[in-house]
Amino acid sequence: MLDALITSKTRVRLLVKFFLNPTLKAYLRQLANEFGESTNSVRLELNRLKEAGLLDSKQEGNTVLYQAKQDHPLFPEIRKIVTKVTGIDSVVESLIERIGNMDQAYLVGDYAKGKDSGLIDVVLIGDLNKTILQDTIDTAESLINRKIRTLVLTKEEFEANTLKKDEPFLLLWSKN
C-alpha cells in the first residue's frame, strides 16, 4: 500500500526500518546488504530522507550512522502510517479487546529491527485466554496478509528472558 504512495521501494524500506524502531541505528553498507541493493541507490534515499529532516546522521570513525529523527514534527504521523501499513496497529487493538488480562505487548524479532519480513513476532505479558488469542490471531493474519507468532509470558518470565538477550524489543501497548 505504501508502495503506491511512495514510488521508491528503497525509500519505503528505509521508512519501515527507521520508523518501526526509532532507536535503531544503521549504516549505509549494512542497509545496502540487507535490502540487496547498491550502496548508491540506498545513499540517494538516505540523503533525501536526511534533507527532509526525517533522519539524523552521526559520524563514528569512518562510519556514518543513520537514525530516525524523533523530534521531527511529522515523526508520530509517519510512525502511525508505518505501523498501519505493516498491520501491527490492528493486531494489537484486536488482541487487547478480546484476549483477557493483558499487561503489556512487545514487538520482537524482525519488525523490532525494522525489517518487514512478513512474520510479526509479539510477546504478550499477562494471563490470557489462549483459545480466544488464537482465533484473534487467525482473523488478524487474514486481514493484514502477514503471519503472527506470539509468545505469552508472565512479567517475571519476560524480564528474565529479555535481559539476557541483545535483541531489540519495542513496547507496543501497556496497561499503565
C-alpha positions as CSV (number, residue, x, y, z in Angstrom):
1,M,0.0,0.0,0.0
2,L,2.8,2.4,0.9
3,D,4.5,1.4,-2.4
4,A,1.6,3.1,-4.3
5,L,2.1,6.3,-2.5
6,I,5.9,6.3,-2.5
7,T,7.4,5.0,-5.7
8,S,10.9,4.3,-4.4
9,K,10.9,0.8,-2.8
10,T,14.2,1.7,-1.1
11,R,12.6,4.7,0.5
12,V,9.7,2.6,1.7
13,R,12.1,0.1,3.2
14,L,14.1,2.8,4.9
15,L,11.0,4.4,6.4
16,V,9.8,1.0,7.7
17,K,13.3,0.2,9.1
18,F,13.8,3.5,10.9
19,F,10.2,4.3,11.9
20,L,9.2,0.9,13.3
21,N,12.2,1.0,15.6
22,P,13.2,4.7,16.0
23,T,16.1,3.8,18.4
24,L,17.7,1.7,15.7
25,K,21.0,3.0,14.1
26,A,22.2,1.7,10.8
27,Y,24.9,2.5,8.3
28,L,25.0,2.5,4.5
29,R,26.6,-0.8,3.7
30,Q,24.6,-2.6,6.3
31,L,21.4,-1.3,4.7
32,A,22.5,-2.0,1.2
33,N,23.3,-5.6,2.1
34,E,20.1,-6.1,3.9
35,F,18.0,-4.7,1.1
36,G,20.1,-6.4,-1.6
37,E,20.6,-3.1,-3.4
38,S,23.6,-1.0,-4.5
39,T,25.1,1.4,-2.0
40,N,24.4,4.3,-4.4
41,S,20.6,3.7,-4.5
42,V,20.5,3.4,-0.7
43,R,22.8,6.5,-0.3
44,L,20.5,8.5,-2.6
45,E,17.4,7.7,-0.5
46,L,19.2,8.2,2.8
47,N,20.3,11.7,1.6
48,R,16.7,12.5,0.6
49,L,15.3,11.5,3.9
50,K,18.1,13.4,5.7
51,E,17.4,16.5,3.6
52,A,13.7,16.3,4.5
53,G,14.8,16.2,8.2
54,L,13.4,12.8,8.8
55,L,16.8,11.2,9.6
56,D,19.7,12.2,11.8
57,S,23.3,11.1,11.0
58,K,26.3,10.8,13.2
59,Q,29.9,10.1,12.2
60,E,31.5,7.3,14.3
61,G,35.0,6.7,13.0
62,N,34.8,6.0,9.2
63,T,31.1,5.0,9.5
64,V,28.1,7.3,9.3
65,L,25.1,6.0,11.4
66,Y,21.6,7.0,10.5
67,Q,18.6,7.1,12.8
68,A,15.0,8.4,12.7
69,K,14.8,12.0,13.9
70,Q,12.2,11.6,16.7
71,D,11.8,15.3,17.2
72,H,10.6,16.0,13.7
73,P,7.1,17.3,13.7
74,L,5.9,14.5,11.3
75,F,7.6,11.7,13.2
76,P,4.5,10.5,15.1
77,E,2.4,10.6,11.9
78,I,4.9,8.7,9.8
79,R,5.3,6.1,12.6
80,K,1.5,5.6,12.6
81,I,1.4,5.2,8.9
82,V,4.2,2.6,9.0
83,T,2.5,0.6,11.8
84,K,-0.8,0.7,9.9
85,V,0.8,-0.4,6.6
86,T,2.6,-3.3,8.3
87,G,-0.6,-4.2,10.2
88,I,0.8,-4.0,13.6
89,D,-1.7,-1.5,14.9
90,S,-4.7,-3.7,14.1
91,V,-3.1,-6.7,15.6
92,V,-2.6,-5.1,18.9
93,E,-6.0,-3.4,19.0
94,S,-7.8,-6.7,18.3
95,L,-5.7,-8.6,20.9
96,I,-6.3,-6.1,23.7
97,E,-10.1,-6.1,23.2
98,R,-10.6,-9.8,23.3
99,I,-7.9,-11.9,25.0
100,G,-8.2,-11.3,28.7
101,N,-5.9,-9.7,31.3
102,M,-3.0,-8.3,29.3
103,D,-0.4,-6.1,31.0
104,Q,1.9,-5.4,28.1
105,A,2.6,-6.2,24.4
106,Y,6.0,-6.1,22.9
107,L,7.2,-6.3,19.3
108,V,10.3,-8.5,18.9
109,G,12.1,-10.2,16.0
110,D,12.5,-8.7,12.5
111,Y,9.9,-6.0,12.9
112,A,11.6,-4.7,16.1
113,K,14.7,-4.5,14.0
114,G,12.8,-2.5,11.3
115,K,12.6,-5.4,8.8
116,D,9.2,-6.0,7.1
117,S,9.7,-9.8,6.8
118,G,6.1,-10.8,6.8
119,L,6.3,-12.5,10.2
120,I,5.3,-10.5,13.2
121,D,6.7,-11.7,16.5
122,V,4.7,-10.4,19.5
123,V,5.4,-11.1,23.2
124,L,2.3,-10.7,25.4
125,I,2.6,-10.3,29.1
126,G,-0.4,-11.4,31.3
127,D,-3.0,-14.0,31.9
128,L,-4.6,-14.6,28.6
129,N,-7.3,-16.9,27.1
130,K,-5.2,-18.8,24.6
131,T,-8.3,-20.1,22.6
132,I,-9.5,-16.5,22.0
133,L,-5.9,-15.4,21.4
134,Q,-5.5,-18.0,18.5
135,D,-8.9,-17.0,17.0
136,T,-7.9,-13.4,17.1
137,I,-4.5,-14.1,15.5
138,D,-6.2,-16.1,12.7
139,T,-8.5,-13.2,12.0
140,A,-5.7,-10.6,12.1
141,E,-3.5,-12.7,9.8
142,S,-6.1,-12.8,7.1
143,L,-6.7,-9.0,7.4
144,I,-3.0,-8.0,7.2
145,N,-1.6,-10.7,5.0
146,R,1.2,-11.5,7.4
147,K,1.9,-14.3,9.8
148,I,1.8,-13.6,13.5
149,R,3.8,-15.5,16.1
150,T,3.0,-14.9,19.7
151,L,4.7,-15.8,23.0
152,V,2.7,-15.4,26.2
153,L,4.8,-14.8,29.3
154,T,4.4,-13.6,32.9
155,K,6.2,-10.3,33.7
156,E,8.9,-12.2,35.6
157,E,9.5,-14.6,32.7
158,F,9.7,-11.7,30.3
159,E,12.2,-9.8,32.4
160,A,14.3,-12.9,32.9
161,N,14.4,-13.7,29.2
162,T,14.8,-10.2,27.6
163,L,17.6,-9.0,29.9
164,K,19.8,-11.9,28.8
165,K,19.5,-11.2,25.1
166,D,20.8,-8.4,22.9
167,E,17.8,-8.4,20.7
168,P,15.6,-5.3,20.3
169,F,12.1,-5.2,21.7
170,L,9.6,-2.4,21.4
171,L,6.7,-1.7,23.7
172,L,3.5,-1.7,21.6
173,W,1.0,-1.4,24.4
174,S,0.9,-1.2,28.2
175,K,-2.0,-1.2,30.6
176,N,-0.4,1.7,32.6
